[in-house]
Amino acid sequence: MSVSHSSKLNKVVRDQYMRLPQGGKILVTYVWIDGSGEGVRCKTRTMDQEPKCIEDVPEWNFDGSSTDQAEGSNSDMFLIPVRMFRDPFCLDPNKLVLCEVLKYNRKHAETNLRNTCKKVMDLVKDSHPWFGMEQEYTLLGINGHPYGWPDNGFPGPQGPYYCGVGADKVYGRDIVESHYKACIYAGVKICGTNAEVMPSQWEFQVGPCEGIEMGDHLWMARFILHRVCEDFGVVATLDPKPMTGNWNGAGCHTNYSTEDMRKEGGLKCIEAAIEKLSKRHDYHICVYDPRGGRDNSRRLTGHHETSSIFEFSAGVANRGASIRIPRQVGQDGCGYFEDRRPAANCDPYAVTEAIVRTTCLDETGMQTIDYADK
């Protein structure tokens, strides 16, 4: 298997140092989204005492010219702590801290989509929007070839791999279970995992989360995934179509409901929301991957359990539709629906904000309203 050199270092030697007492000092790792809108970066500092809340964590800075977020002549960027988690790598009392990014003039960086998402979620807080996002990803060797696949060929056709069991059906379960436990330790609201349809493809689910919490928890779960894969010497890619041909792509299906949808008779509210989404399909496609729909065009072909990127559709228990109403929801008459269009590499802040803008704030067309001016 093609794994990184660093993964082969002696972990027993590392553990000797990790067990050393910290003398009351705390390691705080700041995590942020870089200029690609997909990658995460981190840096660590020492604090003299354990932060008890996010307000205890000071602002920091970094070189934005090295993360594609600033020019070298004016490269300082600000890190604004927004949510704190336990550190599953250095363990308690150390912390992981998710941060927003501000430019030198204190304006929000282009890939800081959390800011407008937070404003929108605050506007609709009385509707109590809940989200659950299903993050699909693919494990790759360090050479970019799917982990566990034959070096000079392909595994057998799709069929036995989804939720599979057995060394000839699933690859990398050690990584998946390590990530699961690390997320639980950190306080991430991870709620499940399973092997996916393409071999070496997996999924984990985060939620239910209310409002801005969804994006915060999914981004931290992604960071933890990349860190766990680093220890094992492999790569987790969120590419929506990592392998061309007769192989499933990777999405980030988004489950959504408001308080009215969850109440008795909420199916009418679900159907009304879907009707609004049907009239704004092009806008959502542009938001549902970092490249304005170009990534999703490789995935949303109408095949491999996807809808066509060019058409909006909805149905009960239909995994080939844009919007799926779970069968149980149809029977109960209330609950939630699943938007199956977001790509695996979507920004969860952008996705959840778009859904709320359309279904709760009744926005239409391709333009969005700047509520900061209201």
N, C-alpha and C positions, 0 to 999 in steps of 0.2 A: 504494500500500500504506500502511496505517496503522501507522507506526513512531514510536517516541518521539523527542522533540526532542533529547535528549542524544546519541542515536546519530548525529545529523547534525553534531555538533561536529567540527572539523578534527582528524583523528587524526594527521596529520603534525606538527602543533604539539605534540600530546601526546607523540609519540615523541621529540621534541627533549628534553623533560624526563625522560622515562623512561631516556634514555641517560646522564644525569648520574651520575657516580660517587657511591657512598654513603658513602665515607670510613670503611669498616669497620663501619658501622652495619647492622643487620638489621631488616627489616620482618617482623613476625609478626602474621598475621591470625587472630584467634580466631573460630571458627565454632560456633554452637550452635542447637538446636531451640527455637523460641519457644513461647508458650502455646497456640497453635493445634494443636500436635502435627504440623503439616504444613510450616510456614514455617521458613526458616533466617534467622538474623541473623549479623552479623559486625562486628567492630571491630578496629582495627590499632594496635599499639604498636611502639616502637623498642627493640631490645635492643643491647647493646654488643658482643656476639659471637654467632656462629652457634650455635644449639643443636644438639647432636649427637644427643640422644635426648630423649624426651618429658619425662624428669625435669629437663632443663635449662630447660624452659619454666615460668615461675612462674604460680601462680594469679592470677586477675584478678577483676574484678567489673563489673556493669552495672546499669542501672536497670530492674528487673523490672516497674515500673508501666507502662512504655512498650512492653512486649512481652507484656502480658496474663499476667504471671507473679507479680505482687505488687501490694500496695496502695501508694499514694504515701507514706503515713505510715511505711512500713517497706519500702522498695523495693530495697535492695541485695541482689543475688544474686551467688553465687560461680561463677566459671568454672573448672572443673577440667580441665586438658589431659589427653587420653587417647590421641590418635594424631596423628602429624605427617606432613605431606605437603610436597612441593616446591610452590612457588607458580608456576603457569603464567602469571600475569598480570604480576607484578613480577619474575619470573624469579629464578634462583639469585643469591645464597644465601638469599633470602627464603623464608618458610614459611607454610603454611596449617596450623592446628591445630584439630582437632575437640575439643570440650569437652563434658563433662557439666555440668549445672546443679544447684547446691545452693541452698536457701533460706537466709535469714538465720541460722537455727538449725542449719545444716549438714545438714538433712534433704533428701532428694532432691525436686526439683521434680516436679509431677504429670506433666509430659510427659517427664521423664527416665526413659524405659523401658529405657535401657541397663543400669542398675544391677541389676535383677532378671534381665535376660537374661544378664549376665555371671556371676551366681551359678549359674544353671542350666547354662550352658555349662561352667563349671568342674566341676560335678558329673559331667558326662558326657564329660569330655575323653578318657577312655580309649576311647570309642566313635568318636572322630574324626569328628564330624558335619560334612559338607561341604554347602555351599549355593551355588547360582547363581541369581541373581534377574534377571528380564527386565523392565526398567522401560519401560513404554509411556508416552508423553506426547504432547501435541498442541501445535503451535505456533499462537499466536494473534497477531493484530495488537494494537496497544495499545488498540483499541476493543473487544476481546473477540471479534472475528469471526475464524474460522479463517484463518490466513495463506495467501494465494494463492487463496482461494475468491472467486468473483464477488461484488462489493459488494452486489448486489441479487438474489442467486439462489444456486444450488447447482451444484457440479460434477457431472459425469456419475456414474452409479451406481458403487458399489464393484465392483472386478474388476481393473482395470489398474494399481492403485496399489501393491499389496503387492510389496515388493522391486522396485519399478518403476524405469525409466530413461527420462529424457526430460522436457523442460520442461513438457509437458502432463500429466505423471503424478506428478511429485514436486515438492514445494515446500520450500525451505529447506535443501538439502543442504550449503551452505556452513556453516550453523550446526552441523549434525550432525558434519561432519568436523572443524570447529574444536574442538568439544567432545571428540571422540574423541582428537585429538592432545593436548589440554590434560590429559585424564585420564591418558594414558600418561606425559606429562611429570611430572605430579604424583605418580605412583606408585600411582594407583588401579588395581585389578585389573579393568579393563574388558576384555572379551574379544570384543566384537562389536557390530554395529549393523545395522539394516535399516529401510527404509520399511515402514510398516504398512498395514493394509487400508483405513482411512479416509484420504483425502487430507489432507495436513499432519500426519498422525499418524506418529510414529517410535518406535523401540524401541532401547535399548542394553542389553547384558547385562554383569553384573558377576559374577566368580567364575572358578573355584571358590575359595571362601573357607572357612576352618574356624572354627566357633564364632562368637565375638563379632566377629571380623574382617568378617563379612558386612555387618552393620549399619553398621559404621564406614565401609567403603568405599562402600556405596551412598549413605549420607547425604552423603559428600564429593562423589561423582559428581553428586548432585542440586544441591549448592551450585555446583559448577563449571558445570553446565548453566544455572542461572539467571544466573550471571555472564556467560557467553558470550552468552546471549540479550540481556542488558542492553546489551552492546557493539553488537549488531545491531539493537537497538531493538524487539525483539519479546518475547512472553511465552511461557513454557513452562508449561502447566497439567497437573497430575496428576489432574484431575477424572476419575472413573471413567466418566462419560457426558457428555462436553462438548457433544455435539449430540444432541438427541432425534430420534426417527424411525428410519429404516432405515440407521443408521450404527453401526459397531462402537464399543463402549466401550473403555476402557483399563484393563488389569490390570497386575499385577506377579507373573507366574507364577514359582513358586519351586521350583527343582530341589533335591532333597535325597537324601542317602545317608549311611549309616554305614559303618564299615569292614567290618562283616559283610555288608552289602548289596553291597559292591564285590567281595567274594571269590567264588570259584567256588561256585555253588549259592545265591548271595545272593538269588535271586528269591523263595525261601521267606521270607526276612526282610522283603523288600519287601511281600509279600502279607500278612504278619502285621502290619506297620506300617499298611497300608491298612485292615485290619480294625479296628484300634484307632481310626483316624481316622473310620471310618464310624459309630462309636458316640458320637462327640463332635462331630458336625457343627455343632450350634448354638453351641457354645463357640467354635469356630474362626471361624464367620461373625461373631460379635460382636467378635472380635479383629482381623479382617482388613481393617477400615477404621477411621478415627478416630471414627466416629459409631455404633459398635456394630452395624453392618450396614445402616444406612439408606442410605449411599452405594452400597453394593454391590447393594442392592435395585433400583437403577436400571439396573444393569449385568447382573447374573446373572438373566436372564429365560428362559434356555433357548434363546435365539436369538443370532445373531451370534457363533457359536463360543463360547458359554458354557453352563454347566450351570444348572439352576434353583436359586435360593437356598434353596428349600424341600426339596430332595432331594439326597442324597449318591449319587454314582455313580462308577464307576471302569472303565477299559477300556484295552486296548492300542491306541495310536495314535489314541485318540478325543479330539478337541479339544472335543467337546461334553460331556465328563465332568468331574466335580470333580477327579478324579485321573487323570492319563494316564501309562501305562507306555509309554515309547518302544518302537517295534517292535524296534529293535536290542537293547534290554535283554531283551525277550521271547525273542529268538533266542539271545542269549549266556547267558541264565540268571542274570545278575547286572548290577549297575549302580546305577541311581537311578530315582526317579519324580518327576513334576511335579505340584505342587499348583496348579491353575489358578484357585483361588478368590480369592486376595488381590487387593484393588483397587490401582489405580495409586498412590493416595495413602496406602497402608498405611505403618505404621512397621515397617521391617524387623526391628528388635529384637523387636517384639511377635510378628511372624509366625514368626521362627525360634525364639523361646522357646516359643511354643505348640506347634510341631511337635515339638520335643524333649521337652516336658513329656508330650505324649500318647504318642509312640512309644518314648521311652527310659525315662522315669520312670513310665510306666503310670498317669498321672493320668486320672481319669474325671469326668464331670459338668461343671457350670458353674464350680465353685470351683477355685481353685489353692492349692497348698501354699506356705506361706512358709518356705522352707528356712533362712532366717536364724535361725529359732527352734529348729532341730533341733540 
